[in-house]
């Protein structure tokens, strides 16, 4: 799309990555270090346990929220977020000399500094490579957005077409099912049958259909809690 420029040369198309996908891939890459036997098991287990992975993720989320709210230019926000992301392993391993005040209030000369140990055994270098890949997407992280609506719609389409098991390409069947999925997605309170009945018959559904729709809505609300 960037090469074709379908909207003209004055419009630049930028791909914004989903925040959830970036963070999930980031945590998965860190988790994979637990399987890398070139590092000692003790050091792998310390970095890759659930509590430590949660600290890595929370550090990134907190940095995104703070940098997004800053009242400075976008370029400066991106640079600051990159610095925070790249510094987060040092912060988590006990070295706080580069930590921003909003990010950390620990003593700058902390005694439990493990950075040199993990740098010497190579684990920190592997972590820094993962952090660099995430920092390269700092501009997307600042938008702090996800593609949950698209994922939700696609799941509804999959329900209507039954996955890939049946060929619905003839007689506009697939298109019709996608349009029904769009109606279902846009219907408030998951009331697809009620909306279709109202539009086609000019009146609300009957008593028993309404009881069924109310029960369906009740189950949906219970699952959403």
Buried (B, 14 or more C-beta within 10 A) or exposed (E): EEEEEEEEEEEEEEEBBBBEBBBEBBBEBBBEBBEEEEBEEEBBEBBBEEEBBEBBBEBBBBBBEBBEEBEEEEEEBBBBBBBBBBBBBBBBBBBBEBBBEEBBEEEEEBEEBBBEEBBEBBBBEBBBEBBEEBBEBBBBBBBEEBBEEEEEBBEBBEEBBEEEEEEBEEEEEBEEBBEBBEBBBEBEEBBBBBBBBEEEEEEEBEEEEBEBBEEBBEEEEEEEE
